[in-house]
Amino acid sequence: MNNKMVIKEIIKLSISRLEESINTEEKIFCNRFIIDKNNNLIRSGKSLRYSIFSLIGLYKAYTFGYKTTINIDEIVKTIYDSNQLDIIDNSHFLWLLGLIHDKKLIEKRIERVLKIENEIFKYGNVDIAWVLTSLCSIYPITNNQKDLYNLIQILKKRLVFDFDQNGELFCKNRHNAANKIVQRINNTIGSFANQVYSIYALSKYLSLFKDSEVKDIIQRCAKNICELQGDSGQWWWIYNTQKGCIAEKYPVYAVHQDGMAPMALFKLAEVTNTDYSQYILKGLGWFNNNELGKELINYEKNFIYRSILRKKGIINPRFLGIGYGGLNISGRLNIANSALLGSSANVQIIDQNKLEIDLETRPYHYGWILEGFVGRENIK
């Protein structure tokens, strides 16, 4: 199957999986599916955040003429009526409302998000990137542009502050934590999510405002992560942001390969006229040319496995002050060694017998596929 066919098939698969993700009684998306040994999917929990991310992708697909059985307006009402969204999820909701141009609901919710100005260092880099993305999405249609502009500039400066000029990568949170070890790790370590959500947010910012510093930073970051991409197209998980190298390779998340990397690099390409297609397509190639030699997309039952990760022994995400999921003790020690001792996992070779497939999948993954590839199906 060529790249064009793969992209069209995963778009179709994503819409089908999202249609299966709805709790029809509560009109909300589930948190995840657990995949059993017979490849049956068991729906588990519910998530307002994943519902918003899923709708962001679905609404884009809808605007490009794709059909779905999902009643988007009905789920938007459920989210609005829930009154359970924190500042970050309210910003996600604004992102969605900006897409559907619901100015009335935007004005009702915007004040909740403006409060983040007083807590700017309370949140990690990913949260700040999400809020900046959301505010840039609604800026052209809001009646509150003055206050919004000021906050957008503050958020932009916070993301720029998190960028390491030497390693050319974004760290998790460059602020003074009470625990000095945690502070060192947060200042030195950044995940793939830190890179791509920052690139995406600052690209949205550049679509509104001219800023040569921002343009330079995100182009340098993108160049670095592309150069660090694995031989089979892997977008590795954790970086040493001061040295510009890999701190820990696993998990390799499927959503990074077909969702987050494409949406960030395509968005960057729109504002810089730089072509990242070869890296995006290389990332897609990982699904049938990976470490385990397994096909990770099940077209028959419409799902994609969540990741390839180190074998179980997953421990508390906060162990050693490292707030990243999907890691066993070996992975966490690699990150701590990189942050505290400067070691690198760039040349690390992992025995495939120590790796396994994560037997679950989550709805937001399919929303990000749609955000990344809808309208770009003919990439070469």
C-alpha positions as CSV (number, residue, x, y, z in Angstrom):
1,M,0.0,0.0,0.0
2,N,1.6,3.3,-1.0
3,N,1.7,6.4,1.2
4,K,-1.4,8.1,-0.4
5,M,-3.5,4.9,0.2
6,V,-2.2,4.5,3.8
7,I,-3.2,8.1,4.6
8,K,-6.7,7.7,3.1
9,E,-7.2,4.4,4.9
10,I,-6.1,5.7,8.3
11,I,-8.4,8.7,7.9
12,K,-11.3,6.3,7.2
13,L,-10.2,4.1,10.1
14,S,-10.0,7.1,12.5
15,I,-13.6,8.2,11.8
16,S,-14.9,4.6,12.2
17,R,-13.0,4.2,15.5
18,L,-14.3,7.5,16.9
19,E,-17.8,6.5,16.0
20,E,-17.2,3.4,18.2
21,S,-15.8,5.5,21.0
22,I,-19.0,7.3,21.9
23,N,-21.0,6.4,25.0
24,T,-24.4,6.9,23.4
25,E,-26.2,7.4,26.8
26,E,-23.8,10.0,28.2
27,K,-22.9,11.4,24.8
28,I,-19.2,11.5,25.5
29,F,-16.1,9.8,24.3
30,C,-14.5,7.0,26.2
31,N,-11.0,7.2,27.8
32,R,-9.6,4.2,26.1
33,F,-10.1,0.8,24.6
34,I,-8.3,-2.3,26.0
35,I,-7.4,-4.8,23.3
36,D,-7.7,-8.5,24.3
37,K,-5.8,-11.5,22.8
38,N,-8.5,-11.9,20.1
39,N,-8.2,-8.3,19.1
40,N,-11.6,-7.4,20.6
41,L,-11.8,-3.9,21.9
42,I,-13.3,-3.2,25.4
43,R,-14.4,0.4,26.0
44,S,-13.2,1.8,29.3
45,G,-14.0,5.1,31.2
46,K,-14.8,8.5,29.7
47,S,-12.9,11.6,29.1
48,L,-14.0,15.2,28.4
49,R,-10.4,16.1,27.3
50,Y,-10.3,13.3,24.8
51,S,-13.8,14.2,23.6
52,I,-12.6,17.7,22.8
53,F,-9.5,16.5,21.0
54,S,-11.6,13.9,19.1
55,L,-14.0,16.6,18.0
56,I,-11.3,19.0,16.9
57,G,-10.2,16.3,14.3
58,L,-13.7,15.3,13.5
59,Y,-14.8,18.8,12.8
60,K,-11.9,19.4,10.5
61,A,-12.9,16.2,8.6
62,Y,-16.5,17.4,8.4
63,T,-15.4,20.7,6.9
64,F,-13.5,18.7,4.2
65,G,-16.6,16.7,3.3
66,Y,-16.0,13.5,5.3
67,K,-19.2,11.9,6.6
68,T,-19.8,10.7,10.2
69,T,-22.7,9.5,12.3
70,I,-21.5,11.5,15.2
71,N,-23.6,14.5,16.2
72,I,-20.9,17.0,16.9
73,D,-23.3,19.7,18.3
74,E,-24.8,17.2,20.7
75,I,-21.4,16.4,22.2
76,V,-20.3,20.1,22.3
77,K,-23.5,20.7,24.5
78,T,-22.6,17.8,26.8
79,I,-19.1,19.2,27.3
80,Y,-20.4,22.7,27.9
81,D,-23.1,21.5,30.3
82,S,-20.6,19.3,32.3
83,N,-19.1,22.3,34.1
84,Q,-16.1,20.1,35.0
85,L,-13.4,21.7,32.9
86,D,-10.3,23.2,34.5
87,I,-8.4,26.1,33.0
88,I,-6.5,23.9,30.5
89,D,-9.5,21.9,29.4
90,N,-11.5,25.1,29.0
91,S,-8.8,26.3,26.7
92,H,-9.1,23.1,24.7
93,F,-12.8,23.8,24.5
94,L,-12.1,27.3,23.2
95,W,-9.9,25.8,20.5
96,L,-12.9,23.6,19.4
97,L,-15.3,26.5,19.6
98,G,-13.0,28.6,17.5
99,L,-13.1,26.0,14.8
100,I,-16.9,25.9,14.8
101,H,-17.1,29.7,15.1
102,D,-19.4,29.7,18.1
103,K,-18.7,33.2,19.3
104,K,-21.5,33.1,21.9
105,L,-20.0,30.2,23.8
106,I,-16.5,31.6,23.4
107,E,-17.4,34.8,25.2
108,K,-19.0,32.8,28.0
109,R,-15.9,30.7,28.6
110,I,-13.0,33.0,27.8
111,E,-12.8,34.6,31.2
112,R,-12.0,31.3,32.8
113,V,-8.9,30.9,30.7
114,L,-7.6,34.5,31.1
115,K,-7.0,33.6,34.8
116,I,-3.9,31.6,33.7
117,E,-1.9,34.8,33.5
118,N,-1.5,34.7,37.3
119,E,-0.3,31.1,37.3
120,I,2.0,31.0,34.3
121,F,4.7,28.9,35.9
122,K,2.3,26.5,37.6
123,Y,1.8,24.6,34.4
124,G,4.2,22.6,32.2
125,N,5.2,23.4,28.7
126,V,2.6,21.2,27.1
127,D,-0.3,22.9,28.9
128,I,1.1,26.4,28.0
129,A,1.4,25.3,24.4
130,W,-2.2,24.1,24.4
131,V,-3.5,27.3,25.8
132,L,-1.6,29.4,23.3
133,T,-2.9,27.3,20.5
134,S,-6.5,27.8,21.7
135,L,-6.2,31.5,22.2
136,C,-4.6,32.0,18.7
137,S,-7.5,29.9,17.3
138,I,-10.2,32.2,18.7
139,Y,-8.3,35.5,18.4
140,P,-9.6,36.5,14.9
141,I,-13.2,36.1,16.0
142,T,-13.3,37.2,19.6
143,N,-14.6,40.6,20.9
144,N,-11.9,40.6,23.5
145,Q,-8.8,41.0,21.4
146,K,-6.9,43.4,23.7
147,D,-6.9,41.2,26.7
148,L,-6.3,38.2,24.5
149,Y,-3.4,39.8,22.8
150,N,-1.6,40.5,26.0
151,L,-2.0,37.0,27.3
152,I,-0.9,35.5,24.0
153,Q,2.3,37.5,24.2
154,I,2.9,36.3,27.8
155,L,2.3,32.6,26.8
156,K,4.6,33.0,23.8
157,K,7.4,34.4,26.0
158,R,6.9,31.4,28.4
159,L,7.4,28.9,25.6
160,V,10.4,30.8,24.2
161,F,11.8,30.7,27.8
162,D,11.5,26.9,27.8
163,F,13.6,26.6,24.6
164,D,17.3,25.7,25.2
165,Q,19.4,27.6,22.8
166,N,22.3,25.1,23.0
167,G,20.3,21.8,22.6
168,E,17.7,23.5,20.4
169,L,14.8,21.7,22.1
170,F,12.0,22.6,24.5
171,C,12.3,21.5,28.1
172,K,9.3,20.5,30.3
173,N,9.3,23.6,32.6
174,R,12.2,26.0,33.2
175,H,11.2,27.3,36.6
176,N,12.4,27.0,40.2
177,A,10.9,23.9,41.8
178,A,11.2,23.3,45.6
179,N,13.0,20.0,44.9
180,K,16.3,20.8,43.2
181,I,16.5,17.3,41.6
182,V,13.1,17.8,40.1
183,Q,14.1,21.3,39.0
184,R,17.2,19.9,37.2
185,I,15.2,17.2,35.5
186,N,12.5,19.6,34.4
187,N,15.1,22.1,33.1
188,T,17.1,19.4,31.2
189,I,14.5,17.0,29.9
190,G,11.7,17.4,27.4
191,S,9.4,14.9,25.7
192,F,8.4,14.6,22.1
193,A,5.1,16.2,23.2
194,N,7.0,19.2,24.5
195,Q,8.6,19.7,21.1
196,V,5.6,19.2,18.8
197,Y,3.0,21.0,20.8
198,S,5.3,23.9,21.2
199,I,6.0,23.9,17.4
200,Y,2.3,23.7,16.7
201,A,1.4,26.5,19.1
202,L,4.1,28.8,18.0
203,S,3.3,28.1,14.3
204,K,-0.3,29.1,15.1
205,Y,1.1,32.3,16.7
206,L,3.2,33.0,13.5
207,S,0.0,32.7,11.4
208,L,-1.2,35.8,13.3
209,F,1.9,37.8,14.2
210,K,5.3,38.3,12.6
211,D,8.1,37.3,15.0
212,S,11.6,36.4,13.6
213,E,12.7,35.0,17.0
214,V,9.8,32.5,17.2
215,K,10.3,31.5,13.6
216,D,14.0,30.8,14.1
217,I,13.3,28.8,17.3
218,I,10.7,26.4,15.9
219,Q,12.6,25.8,12.7
220,R,15.7,24.9,14.7
221,C,13.6,22.6,17.0
222,A,12.0,20.9,14.0
223,K,15.4,20.4,12.3
224,N,16.8,18.8,15.4
225,I,14.0,16.3,16.0
226,C,14.0,15.4,12.4
227,E,17.7,14.7,12.5
228,L,17.2,12.6,15.7
229,Q,14.4,10.6,14.1
230,G,15.1,6.8,14.2
231,D,16.2,4.7,11.3
232,S,12.7,3.1,11.0
233,G,11.0,6.5,11.4
234,Q,10.6,6.5,15.2
235,W,9.9,9.7,16.9
236,W,11.7,9.0,20.2
237,W,10.1,9.8,23.5
238,I,12.4,11.8,25.8
239,Y,15.2,14.3,24.9
240,N,18.1,15.9,26.9
241,T,17.2,19.4,25.8
242,Q,20.6,20.9,26.9
243,K,22.7,18.5,24.8
244,G,20.2,18.1,22.0
245,C,20.2,14.3,22.2
246,I,17.9,11.4,23.1
247,A,17.6,10.6,26.9
248,E,15.2,7.7,26.5
249,K,13.8,6.1,23.3
250,Y,10.7,4.3,24.6
251,P,7.8,4.1,24.4
252,V,7.4,4.9,20.7
253,Y,3.8,6.1,20.6
254,A,1.7,5.5,17.5
255,V,0.0,8.9,17.9
256,H,3.4,10.6,17.5
257,Q,4.0,8.8,14.2
258,D,0.7,9.5,12.5
259,G,-0.8,12.3,14.5
260,M,1.3,14.7,16.5
261,A,4.4,14.9,14.2
262,P,2.3,15.4,11.1
263,M,0.0,18.1,12.6
264,A,3.0,20.0,14.0
265,L,5.3,19.8,11.0
266,F,2.5,20.5,8.5
267,K,1.5,23.6,10.5
268,L,5.1,24.7,10.6
269,A,5.4,24.2,6.9
270,E,2.4,26.5,6.3
271,V,4.2,29.5,8.0
272,T,7.8,28.9,6.9
273,N,7.5,27.3,3.5
274,T,9.7,24.4,4.6
275,D,8.9,20.9,3.4
276,Y,9.0,18.2,6.1
277,S,7.2,15.6,4.0
278,Q,10.0,13.1,4.0
279,Y,10.1,12.9,7.8
280,I,6.3,12.7,8.1
281,L,6.2,9.8,5.6
282,K,9.2,8.1,7.2
283,G,7.3,8.2,10.5
284,L,4.3,6.5,8.8
285,G,6.6,3.8,7.6
286,W,7.3,2.6,11.2
287,F,3.9,1.0,11.4
288,N,4.9,-1.9,9.2
289,N,8.7,-1.6,9.6
290,N,9.3,-1.4,13.3
291,E,11.5,-3.0,16.0
292,L,9.1,-5.9,16.5
293,G,8.3,-6.6,12.9
294,K,4.6,-6.4,13.7
295,E,1.8,-4.6,11.8
296,L,0.5,-2.1,14.2
297,I,-2.6,-1.0,12.3
298,N,-5.6,-3.3,12.2
299,Y,-7.7,-2.2,9.3
300,E,-10.3,-5.0,9.8
301,K,-11.3,-3.9,13.3
302,N,-10.3,-0.2,12.9
303,F,-7.7,0.4,15.5
304,I,-4.0,1.2,15.9
305,Y,-2.0,-0.2,18.9
306,R,-1.0,2.6,21.3
307,S,2.8,2.0,21.4
308,I,5.9,-0.2,21.4
309,L,7.4,0.0,24.9
310,R,9.8,-1.6,27.2
311,K,8.3,-4.7,28.8
312,K,6.2,-4.3,31.9
313,G,7.4,-3.0,35.1
314,I,5.7,0.3,34.6
315,I,6.0,2.3,37.8
316,N,4.6,5.5,39.3
317,P,4.8,8.3,36.7
318,R,6.2,10.6,39.5
319,F,9.1,8.3,40.5
320,L,12.4,10.3,40.5
321,G,10.3,13.4,39.8
322,I,9.9,12.3,36.2
323,G,6.3,12.9,35.3
324,Y,6.1,10.9,32.1
325,G,4.0,7.8,31.5
326,G,4.8,4.5,29.8
327,L,8.2,4.0,31.5
328,N,9.6,1.2,33.5
329,I,12.5,1.5,36.0
330,S,15.1,1.2,33.3
331,G,13.6,4.0,31.3
332,R,13.3,6.3,34.3
333,L,16.9,5.7,35.3
334,N,18.0,6.5,31.7
335,I,16.2,9.8,32.0
336,A,17.6,10.6,35.4
337,N,21.2,9.7,34.3
338,S,20.8,11.9,31.3
339,A,19.5,14.9,33.3
340,L,21.9,14.5,36.2
341,L,25.0,13.0,34.6
342,G,24.6,14.0,30.9
343,S,24.4,10.5,29.4
344,S,22.8,9.9,26.0
345,A,20.6,7.1,24.6
346,N,21.3,8.2,21.0
347,V,23.4,5.0,20.3
348,Q,21.5,2.7,22.7
349,I,20.4,-0.6,21.1
350,I,17.4,-2.3,22.7
351,D,17.0,-6.0,22.5
352,Q,13.6,-6.6,20.9
353,N,12.9,-9.3,23.5
354,K,12.7,-6.5,26.0
355,L,10.0,-4.7,24.1
356,E,6.3,-5.3,23.7
357,I,3.2,-3.8,22.1
358,D,0.9,-1.8,24.4
359,L,-2.5,-3.4,24.1
360,E,-4.7,-0.4,24.2
361,T,-5.8,2.6,22.1
362,R,-7.3,6.0,22.9
363,P,-9.8,8.2,21.1
364,Y,-7.7,11.4,20.9
365,H,-5.1,9.5,18.8
366,Y,-7.7,9.4,16.0
367,G,-8.6,13.0,16.4
368,W,-5.0,14.0,15.9
369,I,-4.7,11.8,12.8
370,L,-7.6,13.8,11.3
371,E,-6.1,17.1,12.4
372,G,-2.8,16.1,10.8
373,F,-3.8,14.5,7.5
374,V,-7.2,15.7,6.5
375,G,-6.7,18.1,3.6
376,R,-3.2,16.7,3.1
377,E,-4.1,13.3,1.7
378,N,-1.9,13.8,-1.5
379,I,1.4,14.4,0.3
380,K,4.4,13.1,-1.7
